[in-house]
Every structure is written in structure tokens, then in C-alpha cells.
Amino acid sequence: MKEKGLALNKEQDKIRIRISDPGLCKHCNARLFCIGGRASDDTILAYNPIGAEPGDTVEFEIPQSEYNRLMIKIFGLLLLGIIGGSVLGYIISLSSSISQELIIILFALLGLIISGFFVYHNSRKKQNLLFPIITRIIKKGERNE
């Protein structure tokens, strides 16, 4: 989702932006993984590869390819947990007197829970979260022209 904002101040290779319509963040698919972290004053930190200056009106977004890669990783890990749990449940059910289907389902759920724990733990690491990136300068600030 592309959003507009006013560049406020530089912070190393990033720039703080005041979001034009902060309500749009509520509907953004990537909000849970966004490391730019919308602050209480409706600002967000974004990468600044195009050299925007404070005072510029800019357009920024979460890179779609990075977001898609993260979603594939999350759902792939959950699927792997279910399949791994099912296979383990099947192997154990061969030597058990309990219903084979019940054991497979219970182990599939156990695999899902364990993989869900890893997904949750991984999503909290900074390298797995996404930074917004400035894609273009809409209007140069008065002191930057």
C-alpha cells in the first residue's frame, strides 16, 4: 500500500515521516511486520534511498516482494509443522492401540502449535520485520528547491 507523508528529519539512512492519512495504517496488510513503527504522533521511520530532505512531501510503501517472502516463510513453516506432526503421528500410531486417525490429528495439532511458536518468535526478531521505503518525492520542500 502506498502512502503519502511529509519528511520531518533524517536519522542516519532513514527519515521520519508524518503520515498524511494515519487511518490507512489500520488497513495495511503489513502493519504487524512494519518495523517503521507508527508512533503516537502519526510518524513513521522509512528508508530514504532517493535522498528526500526534511520538508519534502514523499510517497512510501512496504516493499511487496519482501512482504510476500515473509508471508511464504510464515505459512511454509506452519505447513511444515502440520505435515511433520502428521507423519510423526502416523509412525507412532503404527505401534499404538489408540485410533490411528486420532493420534495423527493430535500430532498434527502439536506440530502446528510448535511451528506457530517458532513463527511468533521469529516475527519478533528485527531482521524479519519490514521497513517502509520512500519510492518518490511528490513535492520538494520550500527550502529544498
DSSP file (Angstrom, degrees, kcal/mol; ACC not computed):
  #  RESIDUE AA STRUCTURE BP1 BP2  ACC     N-H-->O    O-->H-N    N-H-->O    O-->H-N    TCO  KAPPA ALPHA  PHI   PSI    X-CA   Y-CA   Z-CA
    1    1 A M              0   0    0      0, 0.0    61,-0.5     0, 0.0     2,-0.3   0.000 360.0 360.0 360.0 128.9    0.0    0.0    0.0
    2    2 A K        -     0   0    0     59,-0.1     2,-0.3    57,-0.0    59,-0.2  -0.696 360.0-178.7 -89.9 142.0    1.4    3.4   -1.0
    3    3 A E  E     -A   60   0A   0     57,-2.6    57,-2.9    -2,-0.3     2,-0.3  -0.947  17.5-134.8-137.9 155.6    1.0    6.2    1.4
    4    4 A K  E     +A   59   0A   0     -2,-0.3    16,-2.7    55,-0.2    17,-0.5  -0.785  30.7 151.9-110.9 155.8    2.0    9.9    1.4
    5    5 A G  E     -AB  58  19A   0     53,-2.1    53,-2.8    -2,-0.3     2,-0.5  -0.983  43.1 -96.6-168.3 174.4    3.6   12.0    4.1
    6    6 A L  E     -AB  57  18A   0     12,-2.2    12,-2.9    -2,-0.3     2,-0.3  -0.915  37.0-126.0-106.7 123.4    5.8   14.9    5.0
    7    7 A A  E     + B   0  17A   0     49,-3.1    48,-3.0    -2,-0.5    10,-0.2  -0.514  32.2 175.4 -68.9 129.4    9.5   14.2    5.6
    8    8 A L  E     -     0   0A   0      8,-3.7     2,-0.3     1,-0.3    -1,-0.2   0.881  52.3 -15.7-102.3 -61.6   10.4   15.6    9.0
    9    9 A N  E     - B   0  16A   0      7,-0.7     7,-2.9    45,-0.1    -1,-0.3  -0.998  60.4-111.5-151.4 151.4   14.0   14.8   10.0
   10   10 A K  E     - B   0  15A   0     -2,-0.3     2,-0.3     5,-0.2     5,-0.3  -0.568  20.5-174.2 -83.9 144.3   16.8   12.5    8.9
   11   11 A E  E >   - B   0  14A   0      3,-3.0     3,-1.7    -2,-0.2     2,-0.3  -0.791  62.6 -66.7-137.6  92.2   18.1    9.7   11.2
   12   12 A Q  T 3  S-     0   0    0     -2,-0.3    -1,-0.1     1,-0.3     0, 0.0  -0.473 118.5 -12.2  59.3-120.6   21.2    8.1    9.5
   13   13 A D  T 3  S+     0   0    0     -2,-0.3    35,-1.8    -3,-0.1    -1,-0.3   0.300 131.4  70.7 -91.4  11.0   20.0    6.3    6.3
   14   14 A K  E <   -BC  11  47A   0     -3,-1.7    -3,-3.0    33,-0.2     2,-0.4  -0.732  66.4-148.1-120.2 169.0   16.3    6.7    7.3
   15   15 A I  E     -BC  10  46A   0     31,-2.5    31,-2.1    -5,-0.3     2,-0.4  -1.000  17.5-124.0-140.6 141.0   13.9    9.6    7.5
   16   16 A R  E     -BC   9  45A   0     -7,-2.9    -8,-3.7    -2,-0.4    -7,-0.7  -0.704  30.9-164.7 -85.8 133.5   11.0   10.2    9.9
   17   17 A I  E     -BC   7  44A   0     27,-3.0    27,-2.3    -2,-0.4     2,-0.7  -0.955  20.1-136.6-124.1 135.1    7.7   10.9    8.0
   18   18 A R  E     -BC   6  43A   0    -12,-2.9   -12,-2.2    -2,-0.4    25,-0.2  -0.833  34.8-125.4 -87.3 120.3    4.5   12.4    9.2
   19   19 A I  E     -B    5   0A   0     23,-2.6   -14,-0.3    -2,-0.7    -1,-0.0  -0.460   9.3-147.8 -72.1 131.2    1.8   10.2    7.7
   20   20 A S  S    S+     0   0    0    -16,-2.7    -1,-0.1     1,-0.3   -15,-0.1   0.923  93.9  20.4 -64.5 -45.8   -0.9   12.2    5.7
   21   21 A D    >   -     0   0    0    -17,-0.5     3,-2.0     1,-0.1     4,-0.4  -0.778  68.2-178.4-127.0  86.3   -3.7    9.8    6.5
   22   22 A P  G >  S+     0   0    0      0, 0.0     3,-1.0     0, 0.0     4,-0.4   0.710  76.5  72.7 -60.4 -20.5   -2.8    7.8    9.6
   23   23 A G  G >  S+     0   0    0      1,-0.2     3,-0.9     2,-0.2     4,-0.5   0.770  84.0  68.1 -64.9 -25.3   -6.1    5.8    9.4
   24   24 A L  G X  S+     0   0    0     -3,-2.0     3,-1.2     1,-0.2     4,-0.5   0.793  86.1  68.5 -66.0 -27.0   -4.7    3.9    6.4
   25   25 A C  G X  S+     0   0    0     -3,-1.0     3,-1.0    -4,-0.4    -1,-0.2   0.837  91.1  61.9 -60.7 -31.4   -2.2    2.2    8.6
   26   26 A K  G <  S+     0   0    0     -3,-0.9    -1,-0.3    -4,-0.4    -2,-0.2   0.789 108.1  42.6 -64.9 -26.7   -5.1    0.3   10.3
   27   27 A H  G <  S+     0   0    0     -3,-1.2     2,-0.3    -4,-0.5    -1,-0.2   0.387  86.1 116.8-101.2   2.0   -5.9   -1.3    6.9
   28   28 A C    X   -     0   0    0     -3,-1.0     3,-1.1    -4,-0.5     4,-0.2  -0.548  59.1-146.1 -75.9 132.2   -2.4   -2.1    5.8
   29   29 A N  T 3  S+     0   0    0     -2,-0.3     3,-0.4     1,-0.2    -1,-0.1   0.805  98.1  50.1 -64.9 -29.6   -1.7   -5.9    5.4
   30   30 A A  T >> S+     0   0    0      1,-0.2     3,-1.4     2,-0.1     4,-0.9   0.327  74.7 108.4 -94.0   7.9    1.9   -5.4    6.6
   31   31 A R  T <4 S+     0   0    0     -3,-1.1     3,-0.3     1,-0.3    -1,-0.2   0.803  75.5  56.3 -60.0 -30.2    1.2   -3.4    9.8
   32   32 A L  T 34 S+     0   0    0     -3,-0.4    -1,-0.3     1,-0.2    -2,-0.1   0.774 116.2  36.2 -71.3 -24.0    2.1   -6.4   12.1
   33   33 A F  T <4 S+     0   0    0     -3,-1.4    97,-3.2    -4,-0.1     2,-0.5   0.405  85.2 120.5-107.8   0.4    5.5   -6.7   10.5
   34   34 A C  B ><  -f  130   0B   0     -4,-0.9     3,-0.6    -3,-0.3    97,-0.2  -0.544  39.0-173.0 -74.6 115.6    6.3   -3.0    9.9
   35   35 A I  T 3  S+     0   0    0     95,-4.2    96,-0.2    -2,-0.5    -1,-0.2   0.610  74.4  81.8 -84.6 -12.0    9.4   -2.0   11.8
   36   36 A G  T 3  S-     0   0    0     94,-0.8     9,-1.3     8,-0.1    -1,-0.2   0.792  88.0-153.6 -62.0 -25.5    9.0    1.6   10.9
   37   37 A G    <   -     0   0    0     -3,-0.6     2,-0.2     7,-0.2     6,-0.1   0.957  13.0-119.3  55.7  89.0    6.6    1.6   13.8
   38   38 A R        -     0   0    0     -7,-0.1     6,-0.2    -4,-0.1    -1,-0.1  -0.387  35.2-143.6 -56.8 121.6    3.9    4.2   13.5
   39   39 A A    >   -     0   0    0      4,-2.9     3,-1.7    -2,-0.2     4,-0.1  -0.302  25.3 -99.7 -84.4 171.1    4.4    6.4   16.6
   40   40 A S  T 3  S+     0   0    0      1,-0.3    -1,-0.1     2,-0.1    -2,-0.1   0.727 122.6  60.4 -65.5 -20.6    1.7    8.1   18.7
   41   41 A D  T 3  S-     0   0    0      2,-0.1    -1,-0.3     1,-0.0     3,-0.1   0.139 121.7-105.6 -93.5  21.6    2.4   11.3   16.8
   42   42 A D  S <  S+     0   0    0     -3,-1.7   -23,-2.6     1,-0.2     2,-0.3   0.844  78.4 131.0  59.7  39.1    1.5    9.7   13.5
   43   43 A T  E     -C   18   0A   0    -25,-0.2    -4,-2.9    -4,-0.1     2,-0.3  -0.845  36.2-167.0-116.4 159.2    5.1    9.5   12.3
   44   44 A I  E     -C   17   0A   0    -27,-2.3   -27,-3.0    -2,-0.3     2,-0.5  -0.987  20.8-124.4-143.1 149.7    6.9    6.5   10.8
   45   45 A L  E     +C   16   0A   0     -9,-1.3     2,-0.3    -2,-0.3   -29,-0.2  -0.834  36.3 175.8 -97.3 131.7   10.6    5.8   10.1
   46   46 A A  E     -C   15   0A   0    -31,-2.1   -31,-2.5    -2,-0.5    87,-0.2  -0.963  35.5-100.8-137.1 150.9   11.4    4.8    6.5
   47   47 A Y  E     -Cd  14 133A   0     85,-2.7    87,-2.1    -2,-0.3   -33,-0.2  -0.402  29.6-152.7 -64.2 148.3   14.4    4.1    4.3
   48   48 A N    >   +     0   0    0    -35,-1.8     3,-0.9    85,-0.2    -1,-0.1  -0.576  33.9 151.4-126.3  68.0   15.5    7.0    2.2
   49   49 A P  T 3  S+     0   0    0      0, 0.0    -1,-0.1     0, 0.0    86,-0.1   0.692  73.3  54.7 -74.4 -16.4   17.2    5.6   -0.9
   50   50 A I  T 3  S-     0   0    0     84,-0.2    87,-0.1    -3,-0.1    -2,-0.0   0.404 112.6-111.6-100.1   3.8   16.2    8.6   -3.1
   51   51 A G    <   -     0   0    0     -3,-0.9     2,-0.1     1,-0.2    -3,-0.0   0.864  44.6-178.0  75.9  37.9   17.6   11.3   -0.9
   52   52 A A        -     0   0    0      1,-0.0    -1,-0.2    82,-0.0    88,-0.0  -0.391  13.7-145.9 -65.4 147.6   14.5   13.0    0.3
   53   53 A E    >   -     0   0    0      1,-0.1     3,-2.2    -2,-0.1   -46,-0.2  -0.790  30.3 -80.6-113.4 156.6   15.1   16.0    2.5
   54   54 A P  T 3  S+     0   0    0      0, 0.0   -46,-0.2     0, 0.0    89,-0.1  -0.334 119.0  34.2 -54.8 135.1   13.1   17.3    5.5
   55   55 A G  T 3  S+     0   0    0    -48,-3.0    87,-0.2     1,-0.4     2,-0.2   0.138  89.6 122.3 102.2 -17.5   10.2   19.4    4.2
   56   56 A D    <   -     0   0    0     -3,-2.2   -49,-3.1    85,-0.2     2,-0.6  -0.502  62.5-130.4 -76.6 145.0    9.6   17.2    1.1
   57   57 A T  E     -AE   6 139A   0     82,-3.1    81,-2.2   -51,-0.2    82,-1.8  -0.876  40.2-177.9 -91.8 124.5    6.2   15.5    0.5
   58   58 A V  E     -AE   5 137A   0    -53,-2.8   -53,-2.1    -2,-0.6     2,-0.4  -0.780  29.4-133.5-126.2 163.5    7.0   11.9   -0.2
   59   59 A E  E     +AE   4 136A   0     77,-2.7    76,-2.6    -2,-0.3    77,-1.4  -0.966  31.8 175.1-114.3 134.5    5.4    8.6   -1.2
   60   60 A F  E     +AE   3 134A   0    -57,-2.9   -57,-2.6    -2,-0.4     2,-0.3  -0.933   6.6 169.9-138.3 161.3    6.4    5.5    0.7
   61   61 A E  E     - E   0 133A   0     72,-2.0    72,-2.8    -2,-0.3   -59,-0.1  -0.980  41.2 -96.2-159.7 164.4    5.4    1.8    0.9
   62   62 A I        -     0   0    0    -61,-0.5     2,-0.2    -2,-0.3   -32,-0.0  -0.795  55.6-105.3 -81.9 128.8    6.3   -1.6    2.3
   63   63 A P     >  -     0   0    0      0, 0.0     4,-2.0     0, 0.0     3,-0.3  -0.408  26.9-147.2 -60.2 121.7    8.2   -3.4   -0.5
   64   64 A Q  H  > S+     0   0    0      1,-0.2     4,-2.8    -2,-0.2     5,-0.2   0.853  93.9  55.6 -61.5 -38.4    5.7   -6.0   -1.8
   65   65 A S  H  > S+     0   0    0      1,-0.2     4,-2.2     2,-0.2    -1,-0.2   0.895 109.1  47.0 -65.0 -39.0    8.4   -8.6   -2.6
   66   66 A E  H  > S+     0   0    0     -3,-0.3     4,-2.1     2,-0.2    -1,-0.2   0.902 112.7  49.7 -67.5 -40.4    9.7   -8.6    1.0
   67   67 A Y  H  X S+     0   0    0     -4,-2.0     4,-2.2     2,-0.2    -2,-0.2   0.924 111.7  48.4 -63.3 -44.9    6.2   -8.8    2.4
   68   68 A N  H  X S+     0   0    0     -4,-2.8     4,-2.5     1,-0.2    -2,-0.2   0.905 110.0  52.2 -62.5 -42.0    5.4  -11.8    0.1
   69   69 A R  H  X S+     0   0    0     -4,-2.2     4,-2.1     1,-0.2    -1,-0.2   0.904 110.1  48.7 -60.9 -42.0    8.7  -13.5    1.0
   70   70 A L  H  X S+     0   0    0     -4,-2.1     4,-2.3     2,-0.2    -1,-0.2   0.899 110.8  50.1 -65.8 -40.8    7.8  -13.1    4.7
   71   71 A M  H  X S+     0   0    0     -4,-2.2     4,-2.7     2,-0.2     5,-0.3   0.902 110.2  50.1 -65.0 -41.0    4.3  -14.5    4.2
   72   72 A I  H  X S+     0   0    0     -4,-2.5     4,-2.3     1,-0.2     5,-0.2   0.904 111.1  50.0 -62.4 -40.9    5.6  -17.5    2.3
   73   73 A K  H  X S+     0   0    0     -4,-2.1     4,-2.1    -5,-0.2    -2,-0.2   0.921 112.9  46.0 -63.4 -44.6    8.1  -18.2    5.1
   74   74 A I  H  X S+     0   0    0     -4,-2.3     4,-2.0     2,-0.2    -2,-0.2   0.962 117.9  40.1 -64.7 -52.7    5.4  -18.0    7.8
   75   75 A F  H  X S+     0   0    0     -4,-2.7     4,-2.4     1,-0.2    -1,-0.2   0.839 114.0  55.0 -69.9 -31.5    2.8  -20.2    6.0
   76   76 A G  H  X S+     0   0    0     -4,-2.3     4,-2.5    -5,-0.3    -1,-0.2   0.910 108.6  48.2 -64.5 -42.1    5.5  -22.6    4.9
   77   77 A L  H  X S+     0   0    0     -4,-2.1     4,-2.0    -5,-0.2    -2,-0.2   0.897 112.2  48.9 -66.0 -40.1    6.7  -23.1    8.4
   78   78 A L  H  X S+     0   0    0     -4,-2.0     4,-2.0     2,-0.2    -2,-0.2   0.918 112.7  47.7 -64.7 -42.7    3.2  -23.6    9.7
   79   79 A L  H  X S+     0   0    0     -4,-2.4     4,-2.7     1,-0.2     5,-0.2   0.899 109.7  53.0 -64.3 -41.0    2.5  -26.2    6.9
   80   80 A L  H  X S+     0   0    0     -4,-2.5     4,-2.9     1,-0.2     5,-0.2   0.889 107.9  51.9 -61.4 -39.3    5.8  -27.9    7.6
   81   81 A G  H  X S+     0   0    0     -4,-2.0     4,-2.3     2,-0.2    31,-0.2   0.907 111.1  46.5 -63.6 -42.2    4.7  -28.2   11.3
   82   82 A I  H  X S+     0   0    0     -4,-2.0     4,-2.3    29,-0.3    -2,-0.2   0.936 116.4  43.8 -65.4 -47.1    1.4  -29.8   10.4
   83   83 A I  H  X S+     0   0    0     -4,-2.7     4,-2.6     2,-0.2     5,-0.2   0.927 115.1  48.7 -65.9 -44.6    2.9  -32.2    7.9
   84   84 A G  H  X S+     0   0    0     -4,-2.9     4,-2.4    -5,-0.2    -1,-0.2   0.910 112.7  48.3 -61.4 -42.4    5.8  -33.1   10.2
   85   85 A G  H  X S+     0   0    0     -4,-2.3     4,-2.6    -5,-0.2    23,-0.3   0.888 111.1  50.9 -64.2 -39.1    3.4  -33.7   13.1
   86   86 A S  H  X S+     0   0    0     -4,-2.3     4,-2.4     2,-0.2    -2,-0.2   0.917 111.1  47.6 -64.8 -43.9    1.1  -35.8   10.9
   87   87 A V  H  X S+     0   0    0     -4,-2.6     4,-2.4     2,-0.2    -2,-0.2   0.931 113.6  47.4 -64.0 -45.1    4.0  -38.0    9.8
   88   88 A L  H  X S+     0   0    0     -4,-2.4     4,-2.4     1,-0.2    -2,-0.2   0.911 112.0  51.0 -62.1 -41.6    5.3  -38.4   13.3
   89   89 A G  H  X S+     0   0    0     -4,-2.6     4,-2.4    15,-0.2    -2,-0.2   0.891 109.3  50.9 -61.9 -39.8    1.7  -39.2   14.5
   90   90 A Y  H  X S+     0   0    0     -4,-2.4     4,-1.0     2,-0.2    -2,-0.2   0.928 110.4  48.6 -63.8 -44.9    1.4  -41.8   11.8
   91   91 A I  H >< S+     0   0    0     -4,-2.4     3,-0.5     1,-0.2     4,-0.5   0.918 115.0  44.7 -62.2 -43.3    4.7  -43.5   12.8
   92   92 A I  H >< S+     0   0    0     -4,-2.4     3,-1.2     1,-0.2    -1,-0.2   0.866 106.9  60.0 -69.1 -35.6    3.7  -43.6   16.4
   93   93 A S  H >< S+     0   0    0     -4,-2.4     3,-1.1     1,-0.2    -1,-0.2   0.734  91.0  70.1 -67.5 -20.6    0.1  -44.8   15.6
   94   94 A L  T << S+     0   0    0     -4,-1.0    -1,-0.2    -3,-0.5    -2,-0.2   0.815 107.5  36.0 -65.2 -29.0    1.6  -47.9   14.0
   95   95 A S  T <  S+     0   0    0     -3,-1.2     2,-0.3    -4,-0.5    -1,-0.3   0.159 106.0  88.1-109.5  18.9    2.6  -49.2   17.4
   96   96 A S    <   -     0   0    0     -3,-1.1     4,-0.1     2,-0.2     7,-0.0  -0.847  65.0-145.5-118.8 153.3   -0.3  -47.9   19.4
   97   97 A S  S    S+     0   0    0     -2,-0.3     2,-0.1     2,-0.1     3,-0.1   0.518  74.4  98.5 -91.5  -6.0   -3.7  -49.4   20.2
   98   98 A I  S    S-     0   0    0      1,-0.2    -2,-0.2     2,-0.1     5,-0.0  -0.445  96.0 -72.7 -78.0 156.1   -5.3  -45.9   20.1
   99   99 A S     >  -     0   0    0      1,-0.1     4,-2.0    -2,-0.1     5,-0.2  -0.210  38.2-140.2 -52.0 129.6   -7.2  -44.8   16.9
  100  100 A Q  H  > S+     0   0    0      1,-0.2     4,-2.2     2,-0.2     5,-0.2   0.899 100.7  51.5 -61.7 -42.7   -4.7  -44.0   14.2
  101  101 A E  H  > S+     0   0    0      1,-0.2     4,-2.4     2,-0.2    -1,-0.2   0.892 108.2  51.8 -63.1 -40.6   -6.7  -41.0   13.0
  102  102 A L  H  > S+     0   0    0      2,-0.2     4,-2.5     1,-0.2    -1,-0.2   0.922 110.6  47.2 -63.3 -45.0   -6.9  -39.5   16.5
  103  103 A I  H  X S+     0   0    0     -4,-2.0     4,-2.5     2,-0.2     5,-0.2   0.914 112.2  50.4 -64.2 -42.4   -3.1  -39.8   17.0
  104  104 A I  H  X S+     0   0    0     -4,-2.2     4,-2.2     1,-0.2   -15,-0.2   0.925 112.4  46.8 -62.5 -44.0   -2.4  -38.3   13.6
  105  105 A I  H  X S+     0   0    0     -4,-2.4     4,-2.4     2,-0.2    -2,-0.2   0.918 112.6  49.4 -64.2 -43.9   -4.7  -35.3   14.3
  106  106 A L  H  X S+     0   0    0     -4,-2.5     4,-2.2     1,-0.2    -2,-0.2   0.907 113.5  45.6 -63.3 -41.5   -3.3  -34.7   17.7
  107  107 A F  H  X S+     0   0    0     -4,-2.5     4,-2.6     2,-0.2    -1,-0.2   0.842 110.1  54.5 -72.0 -32.2    0.3  -34.8   16.5
  108  108 A A  H  X S+     0   0    0     -4,-2.2     4,-2.2   -23,-0.3    -2,-0.2   0.922 110.7  46.4 -64.1 -42.9   -0.7  -32.5   13.5
  109  109 A L  H  X S+     0   0    0     -4,-2.4     4,-2.5     2,-0.2    -2,-0.2   0.895 111.8  51.1 -64.1 -40.2   -2.1  -30.0   16.0
  110  110 A L  H  X S+     0   0    0     -4,-2.2     4,-2.6     2,-0.2    -2,-0.2   0.915 110.3  49.3 -62.8 -43.2    1.1  -30.4   18.2
  111  111 A G  H  X S+     0   0    0     -4,-2.6     4,-2.6     1,-0.2   -29,-0.3   0.889 110.7  50.7 -61.7 -39.9    3.2  -29.7   15.1
  112  112 A L  H  X S+     0   0    0     -4,-2.2     4,-2.4   -31,-0.2    -2,-0.2   0.913 111.2  47.9 -63.9 -43.4    1.1  -26.6   14.3
  113  113 A I  H  X S+     0   0    0     -4,-2.5     4,-1.9     2,-0.2    -2,-0.2   0.922 113.6  46.8 -64.3 -44.6    1.5  -25.3   17.8
  114  114 A I  H  X S+     0   0    0     -4,-2.6     4,-1.7     2,-0.2    -2,-0.2   0.931 115.1  45.1 -64.9 -45.3    5.2  -25.8   17.9
  115  115 A S  H  X S+     0   0    0     -4,-2.6     4,-2.4     1,-0.2    -1,-0.2   0.864 110.0  56.5 -67.7 -33.1    5.7  -24.3   14.4
  116  116 A G  H  X S+     0   0    0     -4,-2.4     4,-2.6    -5,-0.2    -1,-0.2   0.868 104.3  53.2 -62.5 -37.0    3.4  -21.4   15.5
  117  117 A F  H  X S+     0   0    0     -4,-1.9     4,-2.7     2,-0.2    -1,-0.2   0.920 110.0  47.3 -62.2 -43.8    5.7  -20.8   18.4
  118  118 A F  H  X S+     0   0    0     -4,-1.7     4,-2.7     2,-0.2    -2,-0.2   0.887 111.5  50.6 -66.5 -38.3    8.7  -20.5   16.1
  119  119 A V  H  X S+     0   0    0     -4,-2.4     4,-2.3     2,-0.2    -2,-0.2   0.937 112.7  46.4 -62.9 -46.4    6.7  -18.2   13.7
  120  120 A Y  H  X S+     0   0    0     -4,-2.6     4,-0.8     2,-0.2    -2,-0.2   0.932 114.5  46.9 -61.4 -46.5    5.8  -15.9   16.6
  121  121 A H  H >< S+     0   0    0     -4,-2.7     3,-0.6     1,-0.2     4,-0.3   0.904 114.3  47.6 -63.3 -42.4    9.4  -15.9   18.0
  122  122 A N  H >< S+     0   0    0     -4,-2.7     3,-1.3     1,-0.2     6,-0.3   0.846 104.7  59.5 -67.8 -34.8   10.8  -15.2   14.5
  123  123 A S  H 3< S+     0   0    0     -4,-2.3    -1,-0.2     1,-0.3    -2,-0.2   0.697 100.6  57.3 -70.5 -16.6    8.4  -12.4   13.8
  124  124 A R  T << S+     0   0    0     -4,-0.8     2,-0.3    -3,-0.6    -1,-0.3   0.567  83.8  99.6 -89.0  -9.8    9.6  -10.5   16.8
  125  125 A K  S X  S-     0   0    0     -3,-1.3     3,-1.3    -4,-0.3     4,-0.3  -0.593  77.5-130.8 -77.4 139.7   13.2  -10.5   15.6
  126  126 A K  G >  S+     0   0    0     -2,-0.3     3,-1.4     1,-0.3    -1,-0.1   0.835 102.2  60.4 -61.7 -35.4   14.2   -7.2   14.0
  127  127 A Q  G 3  S+     0   0    0      1,-0.3    -1,-0.3     3,-0.0    -4,-0.1   0.700 102.8  53.3 -70.5 -15.2   15.7   -8.8   10.8
  128  128 A N  G <  S+     0   0    0     -3,-1.3    -1,-0.3    -6,-0.3     2,-0.2   0.473  93.4  88.2 -95.4  -1.7   12.4  -10.4    9.9
  129  129 A L  S <  S-     0   0    0     -3,-1.4     2,-0.4    -4,-0.3   -95,-0.2  -0.573  76.5-117.8 -95.9 162.9   10.4   -7.2   10.1
  130  130 A L  B     -f   34   0B   0    -97,-3.2   -95,-4.2  -100,-0.2   -94,-0.8  -0.799  13.3-149.9-108.4 138.8    9.9   -4.8    7.2
  131  131 A F        -     0   0    0     -2,-0.4   -85,-0.1   -97,-0.2   -70,-0.1  -0.861  24.6-119.7 -99.5 137.2   10.9   -1.2    6.9
  132  132 A P        -     0   0    0      0, 0.0   -85,-2.7     0, 0.0     2,-0.4  -0.377  30.3-149.8 -64.3 156.4    8.8    1.2    4.7
  133  133 A I  E     -dE  47  61A   0    -72,-2.8   -72,-2.0   -87,-0.2     2,-0.4  -0.995  15.0-118.7-134.1 138.0   10.8    2.7    1.8
  134  134 A I  E     - E   0  60A   0    -87,-2.1   -74,-0.3    -2,-0.4   -84,-0.2  -0.630  28.6-178.7 -75.7 126.1   10.4    6.0    0.1
  135  135 A T  E     -     0   0A   0    -76,-2.6     2,-0.3    -2,-0.4   -75,-0.2   0.730  60.0  -7.2-100.6 -27.0    9.5    5.4   -3.5
  136  136 A R  E     - E   0  59A   0    -77,-1.4   -77,-2.7     0, 0.0     2,-0.6  -0.986  59.7-115.1-164.1 158.5    9.3    9.0   -4.8
  137  137 A I  E     - E   0  58A   0     -2,-0.3   -79,-0.3   -79,-0.2     3,-0.2  -0.888  24.5-173.4 -96.9 118.8    9.3   12.7   -3.9
  138  138 A I  E    S+     0   0A   0    -81,-2.2     2,-0.4    -2,-0.6   -80,-0.2   0.916  72.7   1.5 -78.8 -45.9    5.9   14.2   -4.7
  139  139 A K  E    S- E   0  57A   0    -82,-1.8   -82,-3.1   -84,-0.0    -1,-0.3  -0.977  74.0-124.0-148.1 129.6    6.8   17.8   -4.0
  140  140 A K        -     0   0    0     -2,-0.4   -84,-0.1   -84,-0.2     5,-0.1  -0.442  36.4-108.5 -69.3 144.5   10.1   19.3   -2.9
  141  141 A G    >   -     0   0    0    -88,-0.1     3,-1.4    -2,-0.1     4,-0.5  -0.299  30.7-106.5 -68.5 159.9   10.0   21.3    0.3
  142  142 A E  G >  S+     0   0    0      1,-0.3     3,-0.7   -87,-0.2    -1,-0.1   0.866 120.7  45.2 -58.7 -39.5   10.3   25.1    0.1
  143  143 A R  G 3  S+     0   0    0      1,-0.2    -1,-0.3   -89,-0.1   -88,-0.1   0.521 110.1  57.5 -84.3  -2.9   13.9   25.2    1.4
  144  144 A N  G <         0   0    0     -3,-1.4    -1,-0.2     1,-0.2    -2,-0.2   0.398 360.0 360.0-104.6   1.6   15.0   22.2   -0.8
  145  145 A E    <         0   0    0     -3,-0.7    -1,-0.2    -4,-0.5    -2,-0.1   0.485 360.0 360.0 -82.4 360.0   14.1   23.7   -4.2
